[in-house]
Amino acid sequence: MCDRVISFALKLTVVVAFLLSISAAAQTPVKITVANSTADEFKVKAQLERLLKTYDLSKWIATSTIAIDEKTGIPHSHPVLTLNTRHIKDDELLISTFVHENMHWFVIREDGKIEAAVKEFRTMFPKVPVGGAEGGRDENSTYIHVAVCYLEYRALRELMGELKAKQIIEFWATDHYTWIYKTVLERPRDIGNIMFKHNLVPADPKKPAK
């Protein structure tokens, strides 16, 4: 009986390893560079490389060039997606930030679609905060972030489950873009309807297009 259990466990280990290797192979190739070659930057680089092997993020990767720069106060998407070392001890927040910046690339390359969605967001939310901790740098930025933060939340739900995704977004709702993240949590269905209407939700690259 013990031999059977051991044999089954070994087979299960092989299967899991195989599936993980498939997931890793399916990822969009990502080149990660460090800006200052510091110890923390190399740690975050290794951390992100590990997470890319652990989670199937292929659906949520829209740019293949990533920089780690500990001198960057705020992560940003352009001209090169740049992350800082703030989340060196928090895998989940690093994934969330990585997805967020990728989704800026995604919505921008969907020519015309984000503008159509923003037009509907303006009707849904006629008055939005600008600047400070609540909103984007201007009105348009706030509306675009409604789309980006919704996609970030959606990605986290798919990757980690509803409970963990909600906890992460609730944290962001006390940290930055506070009105935007709170709104995403309060009205995900309404925002999602607009996003799907304008084909602004990434498709799974492993599934054939319909």
ABEGO torsion letter per residue (X at the ends): XAAAAAAAAAAAAAAAAAAAAAAAAABBBBBBBBAAGBAAAAAAAAAAAAAAAABBAAAABABABBBBBAABABBBAOABBBBBAAAAABAAAAAAAAAAAAAAAAAAABBGAAAAAAAAAAAABABBBBEEAABBABAAAAAAAAAAAAAAAAAAAAAAEAAAAAAAAAAAAAABGAAAAAAAAABAAAAAAAAAAAGABBBBAABBBX
